[in-house]
Amino acid sequence: MIDLYYWTTPNGHKVTMALEEMGLAYQIHPVNIGKGEQFQPEFLAVAPNNRIPAIVDTAPADGSGRVSLFESGAILLYLAEKTGQFIPATLAGRADVLQWLFWQMGGLGPMAGQNHHFTQYAPEKVPYAIDRYIKETNRLYGVLNKRLSDRAYVAGADYTIADMASYPWIVPHERQGQNLDDFPHLKRWFQGIRARPATERAYALVATVNPAAGTPMTEEAKKVMFGQTAKTVA
């Protein structure tokens, strides 16, 4: 059984997509990040960076007692290795998947996240920041579109954790100031993943876990989300 500490964000969706694709039994423990539940001691014991998602595997493959993990990329890699799915067995194939997984973790996710912050949540509009992150998001979309011009998926012919990592960050493309019609290869890839039954099941969880998803963030939630310092986790 996988205990999943989850909220309805792109990084959270990565893991539900993987769990659904891999057919693993899991139990969701909602962590409402707008209410500060990510600072509760029991969650920090699993995720010391006070960010979702995190997991606890109570039945790891080596028979040891339990494995706990935070960071969505590390979780995807762990689940792929646990099940032997969605990552190639060859050295070259594995390396290809990992470089694109890390590309998402170090590039697409953080840059799109800053895009979201300055266009949607910042208390004042900062034109330089908005322009900077919309353009960088656009560049990264271009990188992914070019990559997909001659292959079905990010790492080749097969669907992998590299695709699962990137897809949720493309879902809010309109909020990011991007038009998928400008990226035809990316659009084809995106539509194909959206239609996968596991993707549909993963995103259907939003309605039960967080019915308020998609509504404007309250000022109180913004204070919780964007006012953190070292004292928050002390």
N, CA, C and O of each residue as an XYZ file, in Angstrom:
936
protein
N       0.849     -1.200      0.000
C       0.000      0.000      0.000
C       0.884      1.249      0.000
O       1.877      1.323      0.723
N       0.509      2.213     -0.814
C       1.182      3.508     -0.836
C       0.284      4.525     -0.142
O      -0.860      4.730     -0.547
N       0.803      5.159      0.901
C       0.125      6.298      1.513
C       0.602      7.548      0.781
O       1.789      7.874      0.799
N      -0.324      8.237      0.144
C       0.010      9.411     -0.660
C      -0.483     10.678      0.033
O      -1.675     10.833      0.299
N       0.446     11.572      0.316
C       0.133     12.879      0.876
C       0.055     13.845     -0.310
O       1.044     14.100     -0.996
N      -1.141     14.368     -0.525
C      -1.462     14.928     -1.849
C      -2.332     16.164     -1.740
O      -3.164     16.287     -0.841
N      -2.123     17.075     -2.676
C      -3.062     18.147     -2.926
C      -3.140     18.340     -4.434
O      -2.301     17.832     -5.177
N      -4.142     19.070     -4.877
C      -4.472     19.096     -6.306
C      -3.645     20.148     -7.047
O      -4.177     21.147     -7.533
N      -2.348     19.906     -7.121
C      -1.408     20.770     -7.826
C      -0.747     19.950     -8.934
O      -0.880     18.727     -8.951
N      -0.035     20.604     -9.862
C       0.662     19.816    -10.884
C       1.576     18.752    -10.312
O       1.597     17.630    -10.818
N       2.323     19.065     -9.283
C       3.212     18.057     -8.717
C       2.434     16.920     -8.062
O       2.869     15.768     -8.094
N       1.299     17.237     -7.476
C       0.459     16.177     -6.931
C      -0.106     15.283     -8.015
O      -0.172     14.065     -7.847
N      -0.515     15.876     -9.128
C      -1.099     15.095    -10.220
C      -0.091     14.126    -10.833
O      -0.469     13.048    -11.293
N       1.174     14.496    -10.844
C       2.187     13.575    -11.386
C       2.084     12.208    -10.713
O       2.129     11.171    -11.375
N       1.948     12.225     -9.407
C       2.003     10.969     -8.651
C       0.710     10.184     -8.789
O       0.749      8.959     -8.907
N      -0.437     10.858     -8.776
C      -1.684     10.109     -8.986
C      -1.720      9.513    -10.388
O      -2.226      8.405    -10.569
N      -1.194     10.224    -11.381
C      -1.109      9.664    -12.724
C      -0.270      8.390    -12.723
O      -0.662      7.382    -13.311
N       0.888      8.438    -12.060
C       1.767      7.276    -12.028
C       1.123      6.106    -11.293
O       1.168      4.972    -11.770
N       0.533      6.370    -10.154
C      -0.088      5.298     -9.378
C      -1.216      4.636    -10.158
O      -1.377      3.416    -10.117
N      -1.993      5.445    -10.864
C      -3.080      4.883    -11.673
C      -2.536      4.081    -12.842
O      -3.054      3.005    -13.140
N      -1.511      4.576    -13.508
C      -0.916      3.837    -14.624
C      -0.306      2.515    -14.162
O      -0.398      1.510    -14.867
N       0.308      2.512    -13.000
C       1.030      1.343    -12.515
C       0.141      0.341    -11.798
O       0.574     -0.772    -11.499
N      -1.091      0.723    -11.523
C      -2.020     -0.183    -10.873
C      -1.689     -0.472     -9.423
O      -2.020     -1.540     -8.908
N      -1.038      0.470     -8.765
C      -0.666      0.283     -7.365
C      -1.809      0.707     -6.443
O      -2.511      1.684     -6.707
N      -1.976     -0.038     -5.371
C      -2.965      0.341     -4.359
C      -2.428      1.534     -3.575
O      -1.271      1.545     -3.155
N      -3.283      2.540     -3.384
C      -2.834      3.706     -2.631
C      -3.996      4.343     -1.887
O      -5.162      4.183     -2.246
N      -3.638      5.062     -0.851
C      -4.611      5.784     -0.034
C      -4.192      7.239      0.024
O      -3.043      7.546      0.340
N      -5.111      8.128     -0.278
C      -4.808      9.556     -0.279
C      -5.013     10.155      1.107
O      -6.027      9.920      1.765
N      -4.030     10.930      1.527
C      -4.130     11.747      2.734
C      -4.079     13.206      2.266
O      -2.993     13.720      1.999
N      -5.216     13.875      2.161
C      -5.217     15.254      1.668
C      -4.416     16.178      2.583
O      -4.500     16.093      3.809
N      -3.641     17.059      1.958
C      -2.867     18.068      2.681
C      -3.264     19.420      2.091
O      -2.756     19.819      1.043
N      -4.164     20.114      2.760
C      -4.683     21.376      2.239
C      -3.636     22.463      2.463
O      -3.497     23.002      3.561
N      -2.909     22.767      1.402
C      -1.785     23.688      1.531
C      -2.251     25.131      1.728
O      -1.485     25.962      2.216
N      -3.491     25.440      1.357
C      -4.018     26.776      1.596
C      -4.367     27.029      3.048
O      -4.485     28.176      3.477
N      -4.532     25.946      3.807
C      -4.843     26.059      5.234
C      -3.632     25.792      6.117
O      -3.745     25.810      7.342
N      -2.478     25.546      5.508
C      -1.255     25.345      6.281
C      -1.053     23.940      6.799
O      -0.235     23.733      7.695
N      -1.775     22.964      6.264
C      -1.650     21.597      6.763
C      -0.278     20.984      6.441
O       0.089     19.956      7.010
N       0.474     21.611      5.534
C       1.810     21.111      5.198
C       2.833     21.379      6.296
O       3.973     20.922      6.216
N       2.418     22.128      7.327
C       3.318     22.414      8.440
C       3.031     21.562      9.671
O       3.673     21.732     10.707
N       2.082     20.659      9.566
C       1.783     19.783     10.686
C       2.946     18.809     10.915
O       3.520     18.304      9.951
N       3.296     18.542     12.172
C       4.465     17.705     12.469
C       4.426     16.333     11.801
O       5.462     15.825     11.371
N       3.242     15.732     11.713
C       3.173     14.402     11.120
C       3.489     14.437      9.627
O       4.024     13.470      9.085
N       3.162     15.548      8.958
C       3.525     15.659      7.543
C       5.002     15.990      7.390
O       5.669     15.439      6.514
N       5.518     16.873      8.221
C       6.931     17.232      8.145
C       7.842     16.042      8.419
O       8.988     16.019      7.970
N       7.340     15.060      9.152
C       8.140     13.853      9.404
C       8.380     13.078      8.121
O       9.374     12.362      8.005
N       7.472     13.217      7.150
C       7.612     12.547      5.864
C       8.214     13.489      4.834
O       9.011     13.063      3.998
N       7.844     14.761      4.882
C       8.251     15.748      3.879
C       8.865     16.956      4.566
O       8.174     17.954      4.770
N      10.142     16.900      4.930
C      10.753     17.995      5.687
C      10.826     19.312      4.925
O      11.076     20.354      5.531
N      10.614     19.290      3.615
C      10.593     20.525      2.831
C       9.209     21.171      2.819
O       8.993     22.156      2.113
N       8.287     20.633      3.581
C       6.897     21.103      3.703
C       6.239     21.388      2.345
O       5.594     22.419      2.152
N       6.419     20.459      1.426
C       5.783     20.540      0.114
C       5.173     19.179     -0.217
O       5.727     18.131      0.112
N       4.008     19.228     -0.882
C       3.451     17.990     -1.406
C       4.009     17.790     -2.810
O       4.447     18.752     -3.442
N       4.001     16.553     -3.308
C       3.505     15.321     -2.693
C       4.593     14.632     -1.871
O       5.771     14.983     -1.929
N       4.151     13.647     -1.114
C       5.053     12.748     -0.411
C       4.366     11.393     -0.330
O       3.140     11.304     -0.403
N       5.156     10.348     -0.179
C       4.574      9.015     -0.054
C       5.247      8.248      1.065
O       6.377      8.537      1.459
N       4.520      7.260      1.565
C       5.082      6.221      2.418
C       4.677      4.890      1.809
O       3.490      4.585      1.685
N       5.670      4.106      1.431
C       5.415      2.771      0.894
C       5.524      1.791      2.042
O       6.608      1.589      2.590
N       4.408      1.179      2.412
C       4.407      0.243      3.540
C       4.775     -1.175      3.121
O       4.867     -2.067      3.964
N       4.987     -1.388      1.822
C       5.376     -2.717      1.330
C       6.426     -2.568      0.239
O       6.162     -2.896     -0.917
N       7.620     -2.074      0.590
C       8.657     -1.888     -0.432
C       9.121     -3.210     -1.028
O       8.964     -4.272     -0.425
N       9.695     -3.124     -2.224
C      10.051     -4.319     -2.980
C      11.096     -5.178     -2.285
O      11.126     -6.391     -2.490
N      11.955     -4.571     -1.466
C      13.006     -5.353     -0.810
C      12.558     -5.970      0.508
O      13.353     -6.615      1.191
N      11.302     -5.778      0.868
C      10.776     -6.377      2.080
C      11.085     -5.624      3.353
O      10.725     -6.075      4.440
N      11.745     -4.483      3.242
C      12.029     -3.693      4.437
C      10.730     -3.068      4.949
O       9.701     -3.098      4.273
N      10.797     -2.514      6.128
C       9.568     -2.072      6.786
C       8.764     -1.041      6.047
O       7.570     -1.242      5.828
N       9.384      0.080      5.644
C       8.672      1.146      4.967
C       9.675      2.115      4.366
O      10.804      2.243      4.840
N       9.243      2.790      3.322
C      10.067      3.806      2.664
C       9.234      5.069      2.548
O       8.106      5.027      2.055
N       9.777      6.192      2.997
C       9.085      7.462      2.837
C       9.900      8.356      1.913
O      11.130      8.357      1.948
N       9.193      9.109      1.095
C       9.852      9.950      0.096
C       9.089     11.253     -0.085
O       7.859     11.276     -0.042
N       9.830     12.337     -0.288
C       9.250     13.571     -0.779
C       9.973     13.937     -2.070
O      10.957     13.289     -2.427
N       9.505     14.963     -2.774
C       9.958     15.397     -4.093
C       9.355     14.510     -5.181
O       9.610     13.307     -5.241
N       8.553     15.135     -6.034
C       7.766     14.380     -7.013
C       8.630     13.595     -7.989
O       8.262     12.484     -8.370
N       9.773     14.144     -8.404
C      10.635     13.409     -9.322
C      11.202     12.156     -8.690
O      11.256     11.103     -9.324
N      11.627     12.268     -7.439
C      12.150     11.105     -6.721
C      11.059     10.052     -6.550
O      11.323      8.854     -6.644
N       9.842     10.504     -6.302
C       8.726      9.571     -6.129
C       8.438      8.837     -7.435
O       8.249      7.621     -7.428
N       8.400      9.557     -8.553
C       8.161      8.908     -9.847
C       9.227      7.861    -10.138
O       8.909      6.756    -10.578
N      10.476      8.198     -9.899
C      11.560      7.253    -10.152
C      11.435      6.035     -9.240
O      11.620      4.903     -9.690
N      11.129      6.253     -7.984
C      10.965      5.140     -7.048
C       9.847      4.209     -7.487
O      10.016      2.990     -7.479
N       8.713      4.768     -7.867
C       7.577      3.938     -8.260
C       7.872      3.175     -9.546
O       7.475      2.018     -9.689
N       8.568      3.819    -10.481
C       8.943      3.130    -11.714
C       9.865      1.957    -11.424
O       9.714      0.883    -12.007
N      10.813      2.160    -10.528
C      11.742      1.077    -10.189
C      11.051     -0.004     -9.367
O      11.373     -1.185     -9.495
N      10.118      0.391     -8.536
C       9.389     -0.589     -7.730
C       8.601     -1.545     -8.616
O       8.545     -2.747     -8.357
N       7.993     -0.996     -9.660
C       7.106     -1.801    -10.496
C       7.760     -2.310    -11.769
O       7.221     -3.197    -12.431
N       8.915     -1.759    -12.116
C       9.537     -2.116    -13.379
C       8.771     -1.584    -14.580
O       8.829     -2.168    -15.662
N       8.054     -0.480    -14.399
C       7.231      0.097    -15.462
C       7.608      1.552    -15.737
O       8.048      2.281    -14.848
N       7.421      1.947    -16.986
C       7.520      3.336    -17.413
C       8.917      3.924    -17.266
O       9.083      5.137    -17.136
N       9.917      3.050    -17.287
C      11.312      3.466    -17.402
C      12.044      2.334    -18.113
O      11.870      1.172    -17.744
N      12.855      2.637    -19.120
C      13.525      1.570    -19.875
C      14.525      0.793    -19.028
O      15.054      1.295    -18.037
N      14.766     -0.432    -19.443
C      15.757     -1.273    -18.762
C      17.161     -1.002    -19.269
O      18.134     -1.284    -18.569
N      17.285     -0.456    -20.478
C      18.611     -0.207    -21.042
C      19.233      1.031    -20.404
O      18.534      1.937    -19.951
N      20.562      1.047    -20.380
C      21.279      2.173    -19.786
C      20.972      3.470    -20.528
O      20.690      4.496    -19.909
N      21.029      3.416    -21.867
C      20.788      4.622    -22.658
C      19.340      5.094    -22.516
O      19.081      6.291    -22.390
N      18.411      4.154    -22.538
C      16.998      4.521    -22.412
C      16.691      5.130    -21.057
O      15.954      6.111    -20.959
N      17.260      4.547    -20.017
C      17.051      5.062    -18.662
C      17.631      6.480    -18.539
O      17.005      7.370    -17.963
N      18.833      6.671    -19.087
C      19.471      7.983    -19.013
C      18.632      9.033    -19.735
O      18.528     10.172    -19.282
N      18.039      8.644    -20.855
C      17.202      9.578    -21.611
C      15.986     10.002    -20.800
O      15.648     11.185    -20.753
N      15.335      9.050    -20.169
C      14.184      9.372    -19.326
C      14.590     10.292    -18.181
O      13.902     11.271    -17.889
N      15.705      9.975    -17.538
C      16.117     10.758    -16.378
C      16.479     12.186    -16.740
O      16.185     13.111    -15.982
N      17.125     12.381    -17.910
C      17.483     13.761    -18.243
C      16.246     14.620    -18.480
O      16.240     15.809    -18.160
N      15.193     14.017    -19.044
C      13.975     14.786    -19.261
C      13.143     14.915    -17.996
O      12.420     15.898    -17.827
N      13.236     13.946    -17.115
C      12.609     14.088    -15.799
C      13.250     15.248    -15.044
O      12.551     16.067    -14.447
N      14.577     15.317    -15.072
C      15.269     16.396    -14.366
C      15.055     17.740    -15.072
O      15.046     18.786    -14.422
N      14.884     17.716    -16.387
C      14.555     18.939    -17.125
C      13.241     19.519    -16.611
O      13.127     20.727    -16.404
N      12.271     18.670    -16.409
C      11.003     19.150    -15.872
C      11.179     19.680    -14.454
O      10.687     20.757    -14.120
N      11.879     18.920    -13.630
C      12.037     19.314    -12.231
C      12.822     20.618    -12.083
O      12.517     21.436    -11.215
N      13.833     20.810    -12.933
C      14.677     21.991    -12.802
C      14.276     23.155    -13.680
O      14.712     24.282    -13.446
N      13.439     22.904    -14.703
C      13.105     23.945    -15.652
C      11.627     24.211    -15.780
O      11.131     25.231    -15.300
N      10.914     23.300    -16.426
C       9.507     23.542    -16.726
C       8.682     23.825    -15.472
O       7.902     24.777    -15.452
N       8.842     23.018    -14.436
C       8.068     23.218    -13.217
C       8.355     24.537    -12.528
O       7.430     25.313    -12.292
N       9.616     24.817    -12.195
C       9.909     26.079    -11.512
C       9.566     27.323    -12.325
O       9.049     28.298    -11.779
N       9.851     27.295    -13.626
C       9.568     28.482    -14.442
C       8.059     28.697    -14.608
O       7.579     29.826    -14.507
N       7.317     27.621    -14.860
C       5.865     27.756    -14.955
C       5.279     28.162    -13.609
O       4.302     28.908    -13.554
N       5.872     27.674    -12.530
C       5.407     28.058    -11.201
C       5.582     29.547    -10.939
O       4.692     30.185    -10.377
N       6.721     30.106    -11.342
C       6.922     31.547    -11.201
C       5.976     32.319    -12.122
O       5.490     33.392    -11.766
N       5.721     31.766    -13.304
C       4.723     32.338    -14.212
C       3.381     32.444    -13.491
O       2.752     33.502    -13.485
N       2.950     31.335    -12.880
C       1.678     31.340    -12.150
C       1.686     32.415    -11.059
O       0.717     33.156    -10.894
N       2.792     32.485    -10.320
C       2.827     33.389     -9.178
C       2.670     34.844     -9.617
O       1.831     35.572     -9.085
N       3.477     35.262    -10.587
C       3.482     36.682    -10.944
C       2.286     37.082    -11.797
O       1.895     38.250    -11.791
N       1.695     36.139    -12.533
C       0.520     36.494    -13.334
C      -0.782     36.337    -12.567
O      -1.764     37.013    -12.874
N      -0.807     35.444    -11.563
C      -2.071     35.121    -10.897
C      -2.146     35.580     -9.439
O      -3.213     35.984     -8.978
N      -1.033     35.524     -8.713
C      -1.120     35.642     -7.261
C      -0.383     36.833     -6.650
O      -0.730     37.261     -5.549
N       0.593     37.361     -7.312
C       1.383     38.446     -6.713
C       0.483     39.635     -6.368
O      -0.417     39.966     -7.141
N       0.710     40.283     -5.219
C      -0.159     41.391     -4.802
C      -0.056     42.611     -5.704
O      -0.946     43.461     -5.699
N       1.006     42.705     -6.468
C       1.136     43.799     -7.421
C       1.667     43.243     -8.737
O       2.445     42.290     -8.752
N       1.243     43.842     -9.825
C       1.707     43.410    -11.133
C       3.115     43.967    -11.386
O       3.333     45.178    -11.342
N       4.047     43.074    -11.647
C       5.426     43.457    -11.934
C       5.687     43.120    -13.398
O       5.988     41.968    -13.712
N       5.580     44.089    -14.297
C       5.670     43.784    -15.728
C       6.925     43.022    -16.123
O       6.859     42.107    -16.944
N       8.071     43.389    -15.549
C       9.297     42.679    -15.914
C       9.204     41.204    -15.550
O       9.562     40.347    -16.357
N       8.731     40.897    -14.352
C       8.634     39.509    -13.911
C       7.627     38.732    -14.754
O       7.887     37.591    -15.136
N       6.491     39.337    -15.042
C       5.472     38.668    -15.857
C       6.033     38.349    -17.235
O       5.895     37.229    -17.725
N       6.667     39.342    -17.858
C       7.244     39.144    -19.189
C       8.347     38.090    -19.160
O       8.438     37.244    -20.050
N       9.177     38.153    -18.134
C      10.301     37.211    -18.006
C       9.815     35.775    -17.963
O      10.336     34.927    -18.686
N       8.824     35.486    -17.125
C       8.417     34.102    -16.926
C       7.474     33.597    -18.013
O       7.462     32.401    -18.305
N       6.686     34.482    -18.614
C       5.884     34.047    -19.759
C       6.795     33.677    -20.924
O       6.560     32.677    -21.603
N       7.824     34.472    -21.157
C       8.751     34.171    -22.251
C       9.541     32.893    -21.972
O       9.749     32.084    -22.877
N       9.972     32.710    -20.752
C      10.740     31.494    -20.449
C       9.857     30.261    -20.535
O      10.308     29.210    -20.988
N       8.601     30.375    -20.103
C       7.665     29.262    -20.282
C       7.495     28.968    -21.765
O       7.468     27.806    -22.169
N       7.381     30.000    -22.567
C       7.242     29.827    -24.006
C       8.465     29.121    -24.595
O       8.331     28.254    -25.458
N       9.647     29.495    -24.128
C      10.864     28.835    -24.603
C      10.851     27.351    -24.277
O      11.195     26.517    -25.115
N      10.454     27.031    -23.057
C      10.430     25.639    -22.635
C       9.377     24.837    -23.403
O       9.602     23.672    -23.733
N       8.243     25.452    -23.685
C       7.259     24.798    -24.549
C       7.883     24.505    -25.912
O       7.648     23.447    -26.495
N       8.673     25.441    -26.409
C       9.334     25.242    -27.689
C      10.325     24.092    -27.660
O      10.417     23.318    -28.613
N      11.062     23.983    -26.569
C      11.996     22.864    -26.413
C      11.242     21.540    -26.463
O      11.654     20.608    -27.154
N      10.140     21.466    -25.728
C       9.365     20.221    -25.679
C       8.711     19.938    -27.030
O       8.660     18.788    -27.467
N       8.217     20.975    -27.688
C       7.602     20.788    -29.003
C       8.623     20.230    -30.006
O       8.312     19.308    -30.760
N       9.823     20.781    -30.012
C      10.872     20.293    -30.922
C      11.234     18.856    -30.600
O      11.413     18.040    -31.504
N      11.343     18.546    -29.329
C      11.677     17.179    -28.903
C      10.632     16.187    -29.416
O      10.971     15.072    -29.812
N       9.384     16.591    -29.408
C       8.291     15.698    -29.789
C       8.021     15.685    -31.295
O       7.086     15.024    -31.747
N       8.811     16.392    -32.056
C       8.566     16.475    -33.494
C       8.843     15.173    -34.224
O       8.312     14.950    -35.312
N       9.671     14.303    -33.640
C      10.028     13.057    -34.329
C       9.882     11.825    -33.442
O      10.499     10.791    -33.701
N       9.070     11.937    -32.401
C       8.862     10.801    -31.499
C       7.498     10.949    -30.832
O       6.968     12.053    -30.699
N       6.946      9.820    -30.419
C       5.610      9.822    -29.815
C       5.614     10.441    -28.427
O       4.691     11.166    -28.057
N       6.652     10.153    -27.665
C       6.733     10.609    -26.280
C       8.092     11.241    -26.022
O       8.986     11.186    -26.867
N       8.234     11.831    -24.868
C       9.428     12.615    -24.581
C      10.708     11.798    -24.734
O      11.707     12.302    -25.246
N      10.683     10.549    -24.295
C      11.888      9.726    -24.357
C      11.834      8.685    -25.465
O      12.605      7.725    -25.437
N      10.953      8.847    -26.431
C      10.930      7.922    -27.552
C       9.554      7.378    -27.856
O       8.557      8.099    -27.813
N       9.514      6.084    -28.168
C       8.256      5.469    -28.604
C       7.330      5.128    -27.449
O       6.128      4.960    -27.649
N       7.874      5.025    -26.245
C       7.093      4.548    -25.100
C       6.797      5.672    -24.107
O       7.605      6.578    -23.902
N       5.637      5.585    -23.509
C       5.197      6.499    -22.453
C       5.988      6.201    -21.186
O       6.098      5.041    -20.788
N       6.544      7.233    -20.542
C       7.382      7.031    -19.362
C       7.067      8.065    -18.285
O       6.205      8.929    -18.447
N       7.800      7.942    -17.178
C       7.636      8.906    -16.093
C       8.052     10.314    -16.510
O       7.638     11.286    -15.878
N       8.862     10.443    -17.560
C       9.218     11.778    -18.053
C       7.991     12.490    -18.596
O       7.849     13.701    -18.424
N       7.103     11.750    -19.251
C       5.861     12.334    -19.746
C       4.927     12.679    -18.594
O       4.305     13.741    -18.584
N       4.833     11.774    -17.626
C       3.968     12.024    -16.471
C       4.413     13.262    -15.700
O       3.584     13.988    -15.151
N       5.713     13.500    -15.660
C       6.230     14.665    -14.944
C       5.850     15.970    -15.630
O       5.508     16.948    -14.965
N       5.910     15.984    -16.951
C       5.696     17.231    -17.682
C       4.226     17.556    -17.931
O       3.836     18.723    -17.900
N       3.419     16.547    -18.175
C       2.028     16.791    -18.572
C       1.275     17.737    -17.628
O       0.649     18.680    -18.113
N       1.303     17.533    -16.306
C       0.490     18.407    -15.440
C       0.884     19.884    -15.509
O       0.074     20.760    -15.204
N       2.121     20.157    -15.908
C       2.547     21.543    -16.005
C       2.120     22.178    -17.323
O       2.222     23.395    -17.484
N       1.644     21.368    -18.267
C       1.102     21.904    -19.508
C      -0.413     22.117    -19.391
O      -0.984     22.919    -20.130
N      -1.057     21.407    -18.474
C      -2.515     21.525    -18.325
C      -2.954     22.986    -18.182
O      -3.914     23.386    -18.841
N      -2.292     23.803    -17.346
C      -2.742     25.198    -17.216
C      -2.097     26.129    -18.251
O      -1.721     27.253    -17.915
N      -1.967     25.678    -19.492
C      -1.247     26.460    -20.498
C      -1.883     27.836    -20.738
O      -1.174     28.813    -20.983
N      -3.213     27.914    -20.668
C      -3.850     29.207    -20.916
C      -3.485     30.212    -19.831
O      -3.235     31.383    -20.117
N      -3.455     29.748    -18.583
C      -3.065     30.632    -17.479
C      -1.608     31.062    -17.607
O      -1.219     32.108    -17.087
N      -0.817     30.273    -18.285
C       0.598     30.577    -18.473
C       0.841     31.479    -19.687
O       1.983     31.805    -20.007
N      -0.239     31.876    -20.354
C      -0.097     32.741    -21.524
C       0.393     32.024    -22.754
O       1.044     32.626    -23.608
N       0.083     30.714    -22.861
C       0.555     29.909    -23.989
C      -0.622     29.368    -24.791
O      -1.675     29.051    -24.237
N      -0.430     29.270    -26.085
C      -1.429     28.736    -27.006
C      -0.887     27.453    -27.609
O       0.113     27.484    -28.326
N      -1.523     26.334    -27.334
C      -1.012     25.054    -27.821
C      -1.037     24.962    -29.343
O      -0.319     24.144    -29.919
N      -1.840     25.775    -29.998
C      -1.829     25.761    -31.461
C      -0.482     26.217    -32.018
O      -0.152     25.928    -33.169
N       0.288     26.925    -31.208
C       1.622     27.355    -31.631
C       2.638     26.226    -31.535
O       3.760     26.351    -32.027
N       2.243     25.118    -30.899
C       3.153     23.998    -30.645
C       2.470     22.696    -31.075
O       2.024     21.936    -30.216
N       2.377     22.422    -32.360
C       1.556     21.294    -32.833
C       2.002     19.926    -32.323
O       1.155     19.076    -32.048
N       3.273     19.697    -32.192
C       3.754     18.393    -31.711
C       3.440     18.234    -30.219
O       3.034     17.164    -29.764
N       3.635     19.302    -29.485
C       3.275     19.303    -28.061
C       1.773     19.108    -27.886
O       1.340     18.384    -26.990
N       0.989     19.744    -28.727
C      -0.468     19.621    -28.630
C      -0.906     18.185    -28.888
O      -1.759     17.664    -28.170
N      -0.346     17.549    -29.887
C      -0.676     16.149    -30.177
C      -0.340     15.256    -28.988
O      -1.144     14.408    -28.599
N       0.823     15.440    -28.422
C       1.264     14.683    -27.239
C       0.323     14.932    -26.061
O      -0.100     13.993    -25.385
N       0.006     16.186    -25.825
C      -0.851     16.580    -24.708
C      -2.231     15.940    -24.828
O      -2.750     15.397    -23.852
N      -2.815     15.999    -25.993
C      -4.146     15.443    -26.183
C      -4.149     13.928    -25.998
O      -5.107     13.361    -25.474
N      -3.074     13.283    -26.430
C      -2.988     11.836    -26.260
C      -2.908     11.428    -24.800
O      -3.550     10.463    -24.386
N      -2.125     12.155    -24.019
C      -2.001     11.824    -22.592
C      -3.297     12.155    -21.857
O      -3.721     11.406    -20.977
N      -3.916     13.257    -22.208
C      -5.184     13.633    -21.572
C      -6.234     12.538    -21.739
O      -7.059     12.333    -20.849
N      -6.212     11.832    -22.872
C      -7.220     10.806    -23.164
C      -6.910      9.455    -22.531
O      -7.736      8.546    -22.609
N      -5.765      9.299    -21.916
C      -5.431      8.018    -21.288
C      -6.356      7.780    -20.096
O      -6.583      8.699    -19.309
N      -6.891      6.574    -19.944
C      -7.798      6.298    -18.819
C      -7.172      6.605    -17.460
O      -7.856      7.108    -16.568
N      -5.895      6.310    -17.292
C      -5.254      6.581    -16.001
C      -5.198      8.077    -15.719
O      -5.372      8.497    -14.575
N      -4.957      8.883    -16.746
C      -4.952     10.332    -16.569
C      -6.335     10.815    -16.166
O      -6.474     11.646    -15.269
N      -7.351     10.293    -16.829
C      -8.725     10.683    -16.493
C      -9.056     10.314    -15.054
O      -9.689     11.097    -14.344
N      -8.639      9.140    -14.618
C      -8.920      8.731    -13.227
C      -8.177      9.624    -12.242
O      -8.722     10.009    -11.207
N      -6.943      9.947    -12.566
C      -6.146     10.780    -11.663
C      -6.781     12.159    -11.489
O      -6.894     12.656    -10.369
N      -7.186     12.761    -12.573
C      -7.749     14.103    -12.488
C      -9.172     14.106    -11.934
O      -9.640     15.125    -11.427
N      -9.854     12.977    -12.031
C     -11.195     12.889    -11.444
C     -11.147     12.988     -9.926
O     -12.159     13.302     -9.299
N      -9.993     12.726     -9.324
C      -9.853     12.817     -7.868
C     -10.027     14.242     -7.357
O     -10.373     14.454     -6.195
N      -9.790     15.203     -8.220
C      -9.863     16.606     -7.803
C     -11.233     16.934     -7.218
O     -11.329     17.638     -6.213
N     -12.278     16.430     -7.841
C     -13.645     16.772     -7.418
C     -13.946     16.325     -6.003
O     -14.726     16.972     -5.305
N     -13.340     15.227     -5.564
C     -13.606     14.734     -4.212
C     -12.596     15.263     -3.198
O     -12.958     15.544     -2.056
N     -11.340     15.400     -3.602
C     -10.310     15.849     -2.663
C     -10.389     17.353     -2.431
O     -10.252     17.818     -1.299
N     -10.609     18.108     -3.493
C     -10.595     19.572     -3.394
C     -11.671     20.167     -4.296
O     -11.364     20.670     -5.377
N     -12.924     20.116     -3.862
C     -14.022     20.633     -4.697
C     -13.865     22.107     -5.052
O     -14.450     22.566     -6.033
N     -13.094     22.850     -4.282
C     -12.920     24.285     -4.540
C     -11.821     24.565     -5.547
O     -11.538     25.729     -5.832
N     -11.189     23.527     -6.099
C     -10.115     23.732     -7.070
C     -10.601     24.591     -8.224
O     -11.705     24.403     -8.735
N      -9.765     25.534     -8.627
C     -10.119     26.412     -9.729
C     -10.735     27.728     -9.319
O     -10.874     28.633    -10.142
N     -11.109     27.847     -8.047
C     -11.646     29.118     -7.565
C     -10.503     30.022     -7.118
O      -9.427     29.521     -6.793
N     -10.703     31.335     -7.093
C      -9.622     32.245     -6.704
C      -9.101     31.943     -5.296
O      -9.868     31.608     -4.393
N      -7.811     32.065     -5.135
C      -7.191     31.831     -3.833
C      -7.549     32.966     -2.879
O      -7.510     34.138     -3.256
N      -7.894     32.619     -1.656
C      -8.232     33.636     -0.662
C      -6.973     34.368     -0.212
O      -5.859     33.869     -0.377
N      -7.162     35.551      0.356
C      -6.020     36.315      0.861
C      -5.337     35.577      2.006
O      -4.116     35.631      2.147
N      -6.131     34.887      2.824
C      -5.551     34.115      3.918
C      -4.676     32.992      3.379
O      -3.589     32.742      3.901
N      -5.148     32.312      2.334
C      -4.357     31.229      1.726
C      -3.066     31.776      1.130
O      -2.022     31.130      1.215
N      -3.129     32.956      0.530
C      -1.916     33.555     -0.034
C      -0.885     33.829      1.052
O       0.313     33.636      0.846
N      -1.362     34.281      2.213
C      -0.434     34.534      3.323
C       0.246     33.249      3.755
O       1.439     33.240      4.058
N      -0.521     32.159      3.782
C       0.038     30.862      4.161
C       1.036     30.374      3.114
O       2.119     29.892      3.445
N       0.655     30.506      1.858
C       1.448     29.954      0.758
C       2.722     30.755      0.493
O       3.772     30.180      0.206
N       2.628     32.073      0.590
C       3.715     32.917      0.079
C       4.430     33.706      1.147
O       5.227     34.586      0.821
N       4.176     33.423      2.419
C       4.832     34.171      3.483
C       5.781     33.326      4.309
O       6.037     33.641      5.472
N       6.304     32.266      3.733
C       7.095     31.318      4.518
C       8.551     31.741      4.642
O       9.147     32.271      3.705
N       9.107     31.492      5.822
C      10.531     31.697      6.090
C      11.067     30.474      6.801
O      10.351     29.487      6.973
N      12.318     30.530      7.212
C      12.919     29.413      7.937
C      12.149     29.122      9.226
O      12.097     27.974      9.668
N      11.561     30.137      9.822
C      10.820     29.953     11.076
C       9.609     29.033     10.871
O       9.128     28.405     11.814
N       9.128     28.966      9.635
C       7.949     28.158      9.342
C       8.182     26.695      9.648
O       7.262     25.996     10.072
N       9.399     26.223      9.438
C       9.696     24.808      9.632
C      10.633     24.564     10.801
O      11.144     23.458     10.979
N      10.854     25.598     11.592
C      11.751     25.466     12.739
C      11.139     24.571     13.805
O      11.754     24.344     14.847
